[in-house]
Amino acid sequence: MTVQKETGKGPARLSPKAAVASAVRILVADDHLVYRIGIRSLLSSEPGMKVVGEASDGAAAIDLYRRQQPDVMLLDLRMPLKGGIDVVRTIRSEFPDARILIVTSYQTEEEIFQVLRAGALGYILKDMGREMLIEAIRSVHAGVRWVSPTIQRQFAERSLREALTAREVEVMKLLARGLTNRDIARIFNISESTVKNHVNSLLTKLEVSDRTEAVALCMARGMVTVEDL
């Protein structure tokens, strides 16, 4: 990083002390010693990043976070004593602006959803490579959510599924078949006005203007499949 002097003599390097002070302070929490050693080595060679602490279990991670209050925390999802989801919830309850990046080998939809809902700002797999890890750290440090496109789709689909009621999902599948409000009312033995209310609720939750857009969005996100048509 450089700063420009007002004298017009060109850029001047930050002093070593200033460079250290401006570095992203990172806490690494992982129960595998070899991984922690590797991460420390990797980040020590990255300009503008500094590992300020390491924890080998969830309880120690919380305690160390309280003492160090790092800029970014790298957290394994499955930790001894206290799991990653509980660690995120505890830290975020005390430090609402905490920026936590999950770095793990696991990718189950439920765990991803729970830890992102708990307040983690990013989620990356350990085998993604150096460049992607650095990108994820910088994004999370900037307050920007970072997850892979696949995980982002999973999260969006899960959030959408939870936002819709069971009846709304049923109505959506019938809309995808091209049925009218009258057809749907006959199938469910309800009034057309009730069906219209369901459709309007769908459009609002999906943030679309008509049923064609709603069907297209739900098909794109996997909520309506060809088997439903």
Backbone torsions as a table, in degrees:
resi	resn	phi	psi	omega
1	MET	NA	142.2	-179.9
2	THR	-128.2	157.2	173.5
3	VAL	-125.1	148.6	-176.0
4	GLN	-97.6	123.4	175.2
5	LYS	-74.5	153.1	179.3
6	GLU	-82.5	-5.6	-177.2
7	THR	-76.8	-12.3	-179.4
8	GLY	82.3	11.0	-179.4
9	LYS	-88.5	6.1	177.4
10	GLY	99.4	177.9	-174.8
11	PRO	-70.0	148.1	177.2
12	ALA	-119.8	137.0	179.9
13	ARG	-69.3	143.4	171.8
14	LEU	-66.0	147.4	176.0
15	SER	-67.2	155.3	178.2
16	PRO	-53.3	-40.2	-179.4
17	LYS	-64.8	-42.2	179.6
18	ALA	-67.2	-38.1	-179.9
19	ALA	-63.0	-42.4	178.9
20	VAL	-64.2	-41.2	-178.6
21	ALA	-64.0	-31.7	-177.6
22	SER	-90.1	-3.8	-177.6
23	ALA	-68.4	150.8	174.4
24	VAL	-71.4	118.6	-177.5
25	ARG	-86.8	122.1	-171.2
26	ILE	-120.9	134.1	173.6
27	LEU	-107.9	129.8	-178.6
28	VAL	-108.9	122.7	179.5
29	ALA	-122.4	108.0	-178.1
30	ASP	-156.8	139.4	-176.0
31	ASP	-83.5	-0.8	178.5
32	HIS	-101.6	114.7	-177.1
33	LEU	-59.9	-42.8	-177.6
34	VAL	-61.2	-39.3	179.2
35	TYR	-66.5	-42.9	-179.7
36	ARG	-62.2	-40.0	178.3
37	ILE	-62.6	-43.0	-179.5
38	GLY	-64.2	-42.7	179.4
39	ILE	-65.3	-42.5	178.8
40	ARG	-61.1	-42.1	179.5
41	SER	-64.7	-43.6	-179.3
42	LEU	-62.6	-48.5	-175.8
43	LEU	-73.3	-26.4	179.3
44	SER	-67.4	-23.0	179.8
45	SER	-94.8	0.9	-179.2
46	GLU	-97.8	118.5	180.0
47	PRO	-56.8	135.0	175.4
48	GLY	83.3	13.6	177.6
49	MET	-132.2	143.9	-177.0
50	LYS	-147.0	123.9	175.7
51	VAL	-80.2	122.3	-176.5
52	VAL	-107.8	-2.4	178.6
53	GLY	-179.5	159.8	178.8
54	GLU	-136.6	144.3	177.5
55	ALA	-133.9	142.6	-176.6
56	SER	-105.8	-2.5	175.1
57	ASP	-149.5	167.5	-174.2
58	GLY	-64.6	-40.6	-179.9
59	ALA	-64.3	-42.3	178.7
60	ALA	-66.1	-34.0	180.0
61	ALA	-62.9	-43.1	179.3
62	ILE	-64.7	-46.9	-179.5
63	ASP	-61.0	-43.4	-178.4
64	LEU	-68.8	-35.8	177.3
65	TYR	-62.1	-44.7	180.0
66	ARG	-57.4	-39.7	-176.5
67	ARG	-79.5	-38.3	-174.8
68	GLN	-92.8	-32.8	-175.2
69	GLN	43.5	64.3	-177.3
70	PRO	-69.2	168.8	176.1
71	ASP	-73.7	-38.2	-179.6
72	VAL	-140.7	140.6	174.8
73	MET	-114.4	127.5	173.0
74	LEU	-96.6	119.6	-170.9
75	LEU	-128.7	127.8	173.6
76	ASP	-73.4	149.0	-175.3
77	LEU	-74.8	-39.1	-177.3
78	ARG	-111.6	107.5	-175.5
79	MET	-124.0	151.6	175.0
80	PRO	-67.5	157.6	175.6
81	LEU	69.6	-47.3	179.8
82	LYS	-148.4	121.6	-176.3
83	GLY	-69.5	164.1	-176.5
84	GLY	-58.2	-39.6	-179.4
85	ILE	-63.5	-43.3	178.6
86	ASP	-66.4	-36.0	178.2
87	VAL	-62.2	-46.5	-179.8
88	VAL	-61.4	-46.5	-179.0
89	ARG	-60.4	-44.4	-178.3
90	THR	-64.2	-48.5	-177.8
91	ILE	-65.6	-43.4	-178.7
92	ARG	-67.3	-28.4	178.0
93	SER	-69.3	-30.2	179.7
94	GLU	-93.5	-32.5	-178.0
95	PHE	-129.6	84.6	-174.4
96	PRO	-57.4	-24.9	-178.9
97	ASP	-94.9	8.7	-179.0
98	ALA	-58.2	136.3	-179.4
99	ARG	-111.3	106.7	-172.8
100	ILE	-117.3	128.0	177.3
101	LEU	-111.6	119.3	176.7
102	ILE	-79.2	124.9	177.2
103	VAL	-123.2	107.8	-168.9
104	THR	-146.1	171.6	176.1
105	SER	-100.2	-3.4	-172.9
106	TYR	-105.9	145.9	-176.2
107	GLN	-144.6	51.3	175.6
108	THR	-87.5	141.2	-174.2
109	GLU	-57.4	-43.1	-176.4
110	GLU	-62.9	-44.4	179.9
111	GLU	-65.3	-42.2	178.2
112	ILE	-58.9	-48.4	-177.1
113	PHE	-62.5	-45.2	-177.1
114	GLN	-65.4	-42.0	-176.2
115	VAL	-74.0	-33.5	175.4
116	LEU	-70.4	-38.6	176.3
117	ARG	-64.6	-33.5	-179.2
118	ALA	-69.5	-20.9	176.5
119	GLY	126.7	2.1	175.1
120	ALA	-63.2	141.6	-175.9
121	LEU	-95.5	-13.4	-179.8
122	GLY	-152.8	161.3	-178.3
123	TYR	-148.8	118.1	-178.8
124	ILE	-138.4	144.8	178.2
125	LEU	-84.1	148.4	-174.6
126	LYS	-63.9	-23.7	-176.3
127	ASP	-92.0	12.8	-177.4
128	MET	-73.9	-19.1	177.7
129	GLY	100.1	161.7	-174.9
130	ARG	-59.5	-51.5	-174.0
131	GLU	-60.9	-40.7	-178.9
132	MET	-70.5	-35.8	178.0
133	LEU	-64.0	-45.4	179.3
134	ILE	-61.5	-42.3	178.1
135	GLU	-60.6	-42.9	-179.5
136	ALA	-64.8	-42.1	179.5
137	ILE	-62.0	-46.0	-178.5
138	ARG	-64.8	-38.8	179.3
139	SER	-65.3	-47.6	-179.7
140	VAL	-63.2	-40.4	177.9
141	HIS	-60.6	-33.4	179.3
142	ALA	-80.9	-1.8	179.9
143	GLY	84.5	18.2	-178.0
144	VAL	-107.2	129.7	179.0
145	ARG	-63.1	137.3	178.7
146	TRP	-131.1	113.9	171.0
147	VAL	-142.8	159.0	179.2
148	SER	-67.8	156.6	179.2
149	PRO	-54.6	-38.0	-179.6
150	THR	-63.3	-46.5	-179.6
151	ILE	-66.9	-38.5	178.9
152	GLN	-60.1	-41.7	178.1
153	ARG	-63.7	-43.6	179.9
154	GLN	-60.3	-43.4	-178.5
155	PHE	-65.6	-42.9	-179.9
156	ALA	-64.0	-42.7	-179.7
157	GLU	-65.0	-42.4	-179.7
158	ARG	-65.1	-44.0	179.6
159	SER	-61.8	-40.3	-179.3
160	LEU	-67.5	-42.4	179.0
161	ARG	-60.1	-40.0	-178.7
162	GLU	-72.1	-27.4	-178.9
163	ALA	-73.0	-29.2	-177.6
164	LEU	-90.2	142.7	174.6
165	THR	-77.1	165.8	179.3
166	ALA	-60.9	-39.6	-179.5
167	ARG	-67.9	-38.9	179.0
168	GLU	-63.0	-38.2	177.2
169	VAL	-64.2	-42.3	178.3
170	GLU	-61.9	-43.3	179.0
171	VAL	-62.7	-41.9	179.8
172	MET	-59.3	-43.3	-179.3
173	LYS	-64.6	-33.8	177.4
174	LEU	-74.6	-34.7	174.5
175	LEU	-62.3	-37.5	-179.7
176	ALA	-64.3	-25.2	177.7
177	ARG	-83.2	-4.6	178.7
178	GLY	90.7	12.3	-178.7
179	LEU	-74.1	149.2	178.3
180	THR	-86.7	171.0	176.5
181	ASN	-59.5	-38.7	179.5
182	ARG	-64.1	-42.7	178.4
183	ASP	-60.7	-45.7	-177.8
184	ILE	-66.7	-39.5	178.3
185	ALA	-60.5	-40.2	179.9
186	ARG	-66.1	-40.7	-178.7
187	ILE	-64.8	-42.3	-176.8
188	PHE	-92.6	-4.4	-178.6
189	ASN	58.6	47.7	177.3
190	ILE	-130.4	172.0	-177.9
191	SER	-78.6	157.6	177.4
192	GLU	-63.7	-33.3	179.6
193	SER	-65.5	-34.7	177.3
194	THR	-67.3	-40.8	177.0
195	VAL	-62.2	-43.4	179.4
196	LYS	-59.6	-39.2	177.6
197	ASN	-62.9	-41.5	177.7
198	HIS	-61.7	-44.0	-178.6
199	VAL	-64.4	-44.8	179.1
200	ASN	-61.9	-39.1	178.0
201	SER	-63.9	-41.0	177.0
202	LEU	-59.3	-49.1	-177.6
203	LEU	-60.9	-38.8	-179.8
204	THR	-67.0	-48.0	-178.0
205	LYS	-66.1	-35.7	-179.5
206	LEU	-83.9	-10.5	-179.8
207	GLU	58.3	48.3	177.0
208	VAL	-126.0	166.6	-174.0
209	SER	-97.1	-21.2	-180.0
210	ASP	-150.7	172.8	-174.7
211	ARG	-68.8	-27.9	177.3
212	THR	-63.3	-44.8	177.5
213	GLU	-64.6	-38.3	-179.5
214	ALA	-62.0	-46.4	179.9
215	VAL	-63.2	-44.6	-179.4
216	ALA	-60.9	-42.6	-179.7
217	LEU	-64.9	-45.2	-178.7
218	CYS	-67.0	-32.9	176.4
219	MET	-70.8	-39.1	179.8
220	ALA	-64.9	-31.7	-177.9
221	ARG	-96.2	6.2	173.5
222	GLY	82.0	7.1	-179.8
223	MET	-79.6	-25.4	173.5
224	VAL	-123.3	125.9	-178.5
225	THR	-114.5	172.2	-179.8
226	VAL	-62.9	-25.7	178.7
227	GLU	-67.7	-23.0	-179.4
228	ASP	-82.3	-12.5	-175.1
229	LEU	-85.4	NA	NA
